Amino acid sequence: INIAGILFLIVGTLLHTWTAQLLGLWGITGVPEISSKQSEKLVAEGPFTVVRHPTYLAHTLMFSGVFLITGVVSVAIVTILDCLIVNTIIIPLEEQELLNRFGEGYRLYKEEVPSRFFPLHHKER
């Protein structure tokens, strides 16, 4: 179980680092979502070709890894709550904002990458 936890933590950290590099400091902190002065382009490369929200997936992987390593129940609860809140509240709100900001480009991206969070299926190109 510890080895799985370490792998989850490493993969989550690498994924988070990769998405942060692609989004940049402003993008990873959410500034474009709240500021019309900060313009950004739609990022649709790297891990964004597999899931639309790899940063949230990275958080879940890291939290899960810490739980598997430590066995601390409160970490498991935080992981589950984070995953539920992200998938039921944050992602739908963020996707509406992205649709408003990028319009047809984001709609086409959603068709190309149907997986929001879990990389369960991928549309053939």
Sequence and secondary structure as in RCSB ss.txt:
>XXXX:A:sequence
INIAGILFLIVGTLLHTWTAQLLGLWGITGVPEISSKQSEKLVAEGPFTVVRHPTYLAHTLMFSGVFLITGVVSV
AIVTILDCLIVNTIIIPLEEQELLNRFGEGYRLYKEEVPSRFFPLHHKER
>XXXX:A:secstr
 HHHHHHHHHHHHHHHHHHHHHHHHHHHHTHHHH TTS      SGGGGT S HHHHHHHHHHHHHHHHH  HHH
HHHHHHHHHHIIIIIHHHHHHHHHHHHTHHHHHHHHH   SSS       
